Structures are given as C-alpha cells and as structure tokens.
Amino acid sequence: MKNDIFKDIKLLYVEDDEDIRAVYTRFLERRLNNVFVATNGQEGYEYYLKYQPDLIITDIKMPLMTGLEMSSMIRDKNREIPIIITSAHNDNSFFQEAINIGVNMFLLKPVDFTQLFNMIKVTAEDIILKIKTQNETKILNDKNKMIAVTELLENIAHQWRQPLAAISAATINMNLDMSSGKYDNINVGEKIENIDNCVQYLSSTIDSFKHLVSDNNNTYMFDLSKNLQKCLNIESEIITNKGIKLVTIIDKDIKVNGLPDEFVQAMINIINNSIDVLEDVKDKLILVSVKRTGDKVIISVKDSGSGIKDSMINNLFEPYTTSKHKSLGIGLGLYLSYRIVNNIMNGKISANNCTFEYEGKNYSGANIQIEL
C-alpha cells in the first residue's frame, strides 16, 4: 500500500535543457505514475497551478523565469510543498537566496540517479504521511457529516413530537365536542389558533436548527413575554389533557437579545420535560415565572414532580441524558435548550431541586432556571 501511494505522488519536473530533460523524465516516469514536465520557470508555475503537484524538482537557470523566481511565486501560495533545486553552480549567494525562499534540498549537476531517487524517497515519506492523513481526515469528515445529519434528524424529530401531539389532541377534542353536540365557537376558535401556532412552529423548526450549527447568529431584541406565551399556547392542549395546572407569573415589557424562535424552542423543551415527569403525579403543577432583577432577567420553570436524581443533576444538560422511557424522548431536549441559551442568547441555564409554595400548599420538584 505504501509503495502504491509513493508511485501515485504527483511530481513536477522543470528543466530547460532538452537532453537532460529527456533522460531524467524517462527515469522518473519509470518510478512514478504522475510526472509533469515543464521546459522553463513560467511553464512550471502554470503547471503547478494546473496540476497541484506534491513535489517539485527544478533547475535554477532557465529562460523566461528562473527556478528561484518560480519557487518564490509557488511559496507565496504554498509554504508546505517540497522543492528540490538542481544546479551546476556552487555559489553561496545562490544557496542563501534559495534558503530564504524556502527551498528544501539541493542537488549539484550532474545529478546522480541514485542520489536523486533517494532524495525523492526521503521527501516522499512526509508526502505519504500527509496524503494518508488527508485521506483519514476525509473519511472522518464524511463520518462526522453522517453523524451530524443523523443528529439533526433526531433533533427535529424531538422538536416536532410535542407540537404534533398538541395538534392531535386539539383535533380529537374538536371532534368529540362536535360529536357530543357541545360545539362552542369560542373554544373551537381557540383550538384552531393553537393548531395554527403549532403549524407555524413546525415550519420554523428546520430554519431554527441552522442557527445551532452556524457561527453567524444575527440576534436582536425581542419581546420575551410575547414569545413565552407563544410557547405556552403550543403546549396548552397537552397541559390541559394531562390535567396539569399551569400558573404563570410574568413581568411585562421585558426585552431580551437573542432569536425568538430559538427561545420558544428552548422553553418548549423545558416545559416538555416538566410535563413528562408529572405523568404519574397526583397534584400536577407547573409554575412559570419571569422576573426582572436589576439588569438581568430570571426565568424559572418549577414543577411538582419527583425532582432530579442526584446521579443526573450534574450532567442534566448533556446530550442523551434521560431517565424517561425511549418513547418519551432520547435526552436531547434540555441539551438543545442549553445550547440555545448559552451559545445564542449568551445566558446561563441551571437546574436544581426545590420546594415552593402556591396557594398555601407546598410542592417539591425540579427548577430549571435561565438567566439572561
């Protein structure tokens, strides 16, 4: 395999003397599969641009452009490619100029075939390693791309699960109302509005994920309470159907910097987490509060579930961390919320177990808190 890679090295040979060029070209072509031959420095530079060789062997004194002039121009574009100079002149000033340009090796004419081939083999060791590394990097990059695509699809599937469930719940409730004769224009209008909110959220999810993989996140100021309400509207059918009491204590007129669709996404993930942990709880309560404290905004989502296990609390926001059945999620929700809050909105997200009071009754559960 190593010999195959060696033979596939692309070599550019530049020599103006026709007789020397013919002899050495035959020698090189018997040992390498890709030898490009130029007759002067200008043609050599054009061949370099065209063929992108791995190694260059060039004479120094040639018409139109010398070997050093060509090497200097190539060095402006590529600091790594090995360059071997052949010359009949043993001049210290020439050697110094060649060193300044970045020539790797020198051979005095007449060049011995064995010496030339050994020099090519020594130089080729680094080239082979570079080619091998590039091939391995390409394989790794291709693998990483497939992993990234898979993760993206998992993320989108995770984000769509709850809105699709909300749409299903709303349509079922509408159908039951109409079947039982309890048709109410106001309730139906609210359900249609919730369905529309879910559909809009689904359509924006794919575009939202672009921001998670892009360094160009053009954030802007947006109304926090308005977008938080959009999240709650999407979740309302699920919350109602599961018998969960939702309490909101939200300061108005709060503007924060970020991307509103991503913020909605982060909050849906957090509230979904609370919805899931309340499945087998008797007194189901989710308390969402938003407070302005000095120059900070504190968002808190507390629930009356069983709290966060000690074994999970330190890695709760890492990917694929979940205590749920696989049908309820794969552990991506809070991880995505973490990335949105920290990477896009320059905030902080944390989790702890807490005890809180509502209407004179104490509740214990989890508290997910965002600081912006």
N, C-alpha and C positions, 0 to 999 in steps of 0.2 A: 504493500500500500504506500509506504514511504517513497519507494522508487517511482511509483506511478505519479505521486504528487510532484516529485523532483522533475520528472520528464515533462510535466504539464506547466512548469514555470514559464512565464512569458518573458523573453529576453529581447531587448532592443540593442542591436549591434550597429555602431556608426563608424564608418571608415571610408575615407575618400580614395585611397589607393586601390585601384581595381584588382591588381594581382593579389595583394594581401587580403582584400575583402573576399575574393572568391575562395581562397584556401581556408580561411578561418570560418567562413559561412558553412562550407561543407563539413568542417569539423564540428561545429556547433549543432547543425541540423541532424547529424547522426546521433546526437545525445539528448537533444531537446525537441519537443514537438512544436513549440511555438517560438520561432526565431524571426524577428522583424529586422530587416536590413535597410539602413539609410546611407546615403553617399556623402552627406555633409550635415553640419550642425542644424541648419534651418529645416532640412527634411527630417532630421532626427527629432527635433522639437515637435513638428507636425505629427510624426508617427507616435510620439509619446502621448499627445493629446488624443489621438485616434484610438490607439490600442491599449493604453494604460498598462504598460509592462510592469513586471515585478522586479526587474534588474536591468541596468544599463551598462554596457561596455562601449566606450567611445575613445576615438583618437583625439589628440588635442588640436593639432594644426590642420584646419580644413577650410576650403573656400566658403564664402557667403557667411558662415558663422562658425567660430571655433568651438571645440569641445567644451572649454571652460565657459564660454558665453551661453551655450546651450544648457550646460549643467546649472548655471546660475539661474536661468529662467525656469528650469524644472524645479529647482529648490524653492523658488517663490511659491510654487503650487503644492509641493510635496516635500516635507522635511524628512520623510522616513525612507524613501526608495533608495536602495544601494546603488552607488555609481562607482564604476571601476574605470580609471583613466589609463590608456596606453600611450606611451610617448617614447620617442628616440632621444629626447633631450633630458639631461640630468642637470637641471637648473634649480637652485634653491629658491629663487624668487617665484618660479613656476609652482613648486611644491607648496610654498606658503600661500599663494593665491588659491590653489586648489583646496587646501585645508580650510581656508577662510570661507570658501563657497560651500564646503561640506562634502567633498569627495571622500569616499570611504577607503578606497585602495588604489595602489599604483602598480603598473607593470611596465618595465622598460622593454622597448623593442630591440631586437626581435623577440617576440613573446614565445616562450616555451609552451608547447601544447599541454604538457602535464601540469606545469605551474598554473596555467590559465584554468584548466579544468578543476584542479584542487581549490583554487580561489573561488570558482563558481560554487563548488560543493560546500565550502565553508560558509559563504554568503547565503547559500540556499537553506542552510539549517534554520536561520531566523525567518526566512521567507516561508518555509514549510510550516513552521510553528505559527506564523501569522495567518496563513491560509487555513490551517487546522482550527485555529481559534475563531476565525471568521465563520467557518462552516458550523462549528459548535454553537457560536452565538446566534447564527441564523436559525438553527434547529431550536435553540432555546427560545428565541423571539417568536418563532412560529407556535411553539407550545404555549408560550405566555399569552399570545393572541387568542388561542383557542380557549385557554382558561379564562381570559378576560371576557370573551363572548359568552361563555357559559355562565360566568358570574353575573354579567349584565342581564341575561335572560332570567336567572334566578331572582335578581333584584327586582326586575319589572314584574315577574310573576308574584313576588311577595307584595309589591305595592298595589297590585291590582286585586288581590284576594279580598280585602275588606270592602272596597267600593263595589265590586261585583256582588258581594254578599248583601250589601246595603240595597243595591238595585233590585236584587231578587226578593228581599224582604218587603220592599216598598210595593212591588208589583203583586206579590202574594196578598198583602194586606188590602190593596185596592180591589183585587179580585174577590176576596172574602167579603168586603164591605158591599160590593155590588151584588154578590150572590145572596147576601142576607137582607138586602133592601135597606141597609144603613148608609146609603150614599150621601155623602156630605161634600158639597163643592169646596168648602174651605180646607177640609182635611185632604181631599184629593189634590187640590192645588198645591198644598204643602209637600205632598209626596212627589208630585211631578217636579216641583222645584228641586227637591232633594235628588231625584234621579238625574235631573239636568246638571246639578253640581257634581255628581259622581262622574257623569259622562265627560264633563269638561276636565275634571281631574285626571281621568284615564288618558285623555288625549294629550294632556300636558306632561304626563309622566316620562315618556321617552325623551322629550326635549330636556326635561329636568335632569335626566341622568347624564346628559352631555356636560353639564357643569361639574359633575363629580369627577370626570376624567379629563377636564380641561383646566389649564392654568389661567385661562382668560375668563375670569368671572367678573363681569361688569355689574357690581352691586349698586343699589340705590336705596333711598329712603322710602319706606312703605308703612302703611297703617297696620300695626300689629293686631289690634283687636278685630279689625275687619277680616283679616286673613285667618285669625284664630277661629272666628265664627264660621268661616267657610269650612274649616276642618270639622267643627262640631256639627254642621249641617250634614256633611257627608256621613258622619258616624251616627247621626240621630236615630235612624231606623234600627240599626243593630243594638244601640244602647236601650232603646225602648223595648224591643222584642226580648231582650235578655233580662228585663226587669231591673235595670240599673238606674239608680238615681244620680243624675248629673247636676252638680252645683258649680256655678261659675261666679267668681269674684274678680272682676276685671276693671282695672283703671282705664279710663277712656283717653283718647287723644295721645296715644303713645306712638311715636315714630321710631323705627329702628332701621339700621342699614343691613341690607342683605338681598336675597332673592325670594320674593313672596311665595312662589310655587314650591320652592325647596323647603321653606319654612313650614308650609302646610304639610308637606311630605313628612318632615321630621315630627311634627305634632301628631299626625295620624299614626305613625309608628309607635309613639309613646302611649297614646290612648288605646291603641290596639292591644298593647302589652297589658294595660290595666284591665281591659275587657276580658282578655283570656284568663287572667289569674282570678277573676271574680266568678268564674263559671260555676263553682261548687260552693260559693259563699252565700250565707243566708241574707245578711244585710249588705246589699251591694251598693257601694257609694264611690263615685269619682268626684274629687274636688279639684277644680282647675282655678288657679289664682294667678293674676298678673299684677305686680306692684312696681311702681317707680320708686327707687331708693337712691337719692342723690343723682349721680349721672349714670346709674345702672338700672336695668330692668330685670326683675326676677320673675321667672315663670315657673310655677310649681304644679305638678300633677301628682296628687295623692290618691291612693285607693285603699279600700278596706279589705284587701286580700291578705294572704298569709305572710307577706313580706318577702324579702330577698334572702335566699340561703347564704350563709356565711361563706360557703365554698365557691359561690358565684359572684359575690358582690364586687370583688376586686377586678374581675375580668368581664363584667356585665356588658361592656360596650365593644368587646372584641367580636370578630365575625364568627358565626356558627356556635355562639354560646346560647344555649336554650335548655330549659327544663320541661318544655312542652312536648306533647305528642307530635310526631312528624307531620300530622295532618294540620296542625295549628301553626306551623312555621318551622323555619330552618335556622333561626338565630341571626337573621340579617337586619331586622328592623331597627333595633337600638344602635347597631353598628353604623347603619346609614345615617341615623339621627346624629350620632357623634360626629361623623364626617361633615355633615351639613352645618352643624352648629360651630364646630371648631375650624374647619377649613374654609367655609364660605362666609360665615357670619362673624368670624373672629370672636366667638363666645366660648363659654365653658359649660359643660354638661356633667352632672354628677348624680349619684344615686345613694340613698341610704334608707334604712328602716325608721319609721317614725310612729308617734301616737298623736292624733289630732282630735279636736272636738268639733262637733256640728250639732246644733240644736240640742245642746245639753247632754249629748251622748258621746262617749269616747270611742274612737276607732283606731285600729293598728294596721299598718300595712307598709307599702313602699312609697317613696317620694322621689320622683325624678325631677331634678331642678336644673333650669337653664339660666345662665347669667349672661346678659348682653350689655 
